[in-house]
Amino acid sequence: MINKRFLFTWLLLVCILLTLNSCGFRLRGSAGVIVPLPATYVVGEGASAVLLADLRRGMRDAGVVLVGAREDSRAVLAVTGEEKDRRVLSVGSTGAAQEYELRYAVTFTVTDHESKEILPGQTIERLRAVSHTPAQVLAKESEEELLYRELRREVVQGMVRRLGAIGK
């Protein structure tokens, strides 16, 4: 015979899952964007390897077929610049910075295999404010790196959405 406690646990779990599904909850993943690019080659002399890996992953998730050589491609996505900046937003009474603004920007263009422009030069940037405490320098440095990773992820999603709008 089925244990009542086991049955109750499963029934409760099913109710929770149905409630989450009905309220529109979705796990974070790809934005559901379909990019209408043919076989694409991604190049980036002005970009970090981490950005290019994230971009390739995002494009694959959006249904783009990526190729390993420019000769095999029908479109070329070129990342021409990647910038990480930090500027002071506010200072305390002692003149020390209390808050910074982090900026992450990526510039890119899309051309066809004959170097005709499909999407002219675009820049996508994201900003984030972060507080600064001199007593917690190491923690703030690791928080800053975490925020830059999050900004990079947001920029890649923005690039994929912008690429998805090419055909519209």
C-alpha positions in Angstrom: 0.0 0.0 0.0 1.2 3.5 -0.7 2.5 5.5 2.2 0.2 8.4 3.0 3.1 10.7 3.8 4.7 9.9 0.4 1.4 10.5 -1.4 0.9 13.8 0.4 4.5 14.9 -0.5 4.0 14.2 -4.2 0.6 15.9 -4.2 2.1 19.0 -2.6 5.0 19.0 -5.0 2.6 18.8 -8.0 0.5 21.7 -6.6 3.6 23.9 -6.2 4.8 23.2 -9.7 1.3 23.9 -11.2 1.2 27.2 -9.2 4.6 28.2 -10.5 3.7 27.3 -14.0 0.4 29.2 -13.9 1.9 32.4 -12.6 4.4 32.6 -15.5 7.5 31.6 -13.7 10.3 30.4 -16.0 13.9 29.6 -15.2 16.4 32.0 -16.7 17.7 30.9 -20.0 17.8 32.1 -23.5 15.4 34.9 -24.3 13.5 32.8 -26.8 14.9 34.8 -29.7 15.4 33.2 -33.1 18.2 34.8 -35.1 17.6 34.7 -38.8 21.3 34.6 -39.8 22.7 31.9 -42.1 25.9 30.1 -41.3 27.8 32.6 -39.3 31.5 33.1 -38.4 32.2 35.0 -35.2 35.5 37.0 -35.0 36.7 39.4 -32.4 40.1 40.9 -32.4 38.9 43.5 -30.0 37.2 41.1 -27.6 38.1 38.8 -24.8 37.9 35.0 -25.2 35.3 34.9 -22.5 33.0 37.3 -24.3 33.4 35.4 -27.6 32.6 32.1 -25.8 29.5 33.6 -24.2 28.4 35.1 -27.5 28.8 31.9 -29.4 26.8 30.0 -26.8 24.0 32.6 -26.9 23.9 32.5 -30.7 23.8 28.7 -30.7 20.9 28.9 -28.2 19.1 31.2 -30.7 19.4 28.7 -33.5 22.4 30.2 -35.4 24.7 27.7 -37.1 28.2 28.8 -36.4 31.1 27.8 -38.6 34.8 27.7 -37.9 36.2 29.5 -41.0 35.3 32.7 -42.7 35.3 30.9 -46.1 32.5 28.6 -44.9 30.3 31.4 -43.7 27.4 33.4 -45.2 27.6 36.1 -42.5 30.3 37.4 -40.3 29.8 38.9 -36.8 32.8 41.0 -35.9 33.2 42.2 -32.4 35.3 45.3 -32.8 35.5 46.5 -29.3 35.0 45.6 -25.6 35.3 48.2 -22.8 35.2 47.9 -19.1 35.1 51.2 -17.2 34.7 52.4 -13.7 34.0 55.9 -12.6 33.3 57.6 -9.3 29.7 58.4 -8.6 30.0 59.8 -5.1 32.6 60.7 -2.5 32.5 60.8 1.2 33.4 63.6 3.6 37.0 62.5 3.6 37.2 62.7 -0.2 37.3 58.9 -0.7 35.1 57.3 -3.2 31.9 55.7 -1.8 30.2 54.6 -4.9 31.3 53.6 -8.4 29.5 53.1 -11.7 30.6 50.1 -13.6 30.2 50.3 -17.4 30.5 47.4 -19.9 30.2 48.0 -23.6 30.6 45.9 -26.7 30.8 47.2 -30.3 30.0 44.9 -33.2 29.0 44.7 -36.8 27.5 42.1 -39.1 28.5 41.7 -42.7 27.8 39.1 -45.4 30.5 36.8 -46.9 31.2 39.6 -49.5 31.8 42.2 -46.7 28.5 44.0 -47.4 27.0 45.4 -44.3 24.0 43.6 -42.9 23.9 45.4 -39.6 26.0 48.6 -39.2 28.3 49.2 -36.3 26.3 48.8 -33.0 27.3 49.4 -29.4 25.5 47.8 -26.5 26.4 49.0 -23.0 25.1 48.3 -19.5 25.7 50.3 -16.4 25.7 49.2 -12.7 26.3 51.2 -9.5 28.3 49.6 -6.7 29.1 50.9 -3.3 32.7 51.0 -2.1 33.9 50.3 1.5 37.7 50.7 2.1 37.5 48.2 4.9 36.2 45.5 2.6 38.5 45.8 -0.4 38.9 42.1 -1.3 35.1 41.5 -1.0 34.4 44.5 -3.1 36.9 43.4 -5.8 35.2 40.0 -6.1 31.8 41.7 -6.1 33.0 44.0 -8.9 34.1 41.0 -11.0 30.8 39.2 -10.4 29.0 42.4 -11.6 31.1 42.6 -14.7 30.3 38.9 -15.5 26.6 39.8 -15.1 26.9 42.9 -17.3 28.7 40.8 -19.9 25.8 38.3 -19.9 23.3 41.1 -20.2 25.2 42.6 -23.2 25.4 39.2 -24.9 21.6 38.8 -24.5 21.2 42.3 -25.9 23.3 41.4 -28.9 21.3 38.3 -29.6 18.0 40.3 -29.4 19.4 42.9 -31.7 20.5 40.1 -34.1 17.1 38.6 -33.9 15.6 41.9 -35.1 17.6 41.9 -38.4 14.9 40.2 -40.4 12.1 42.5 -39.1 
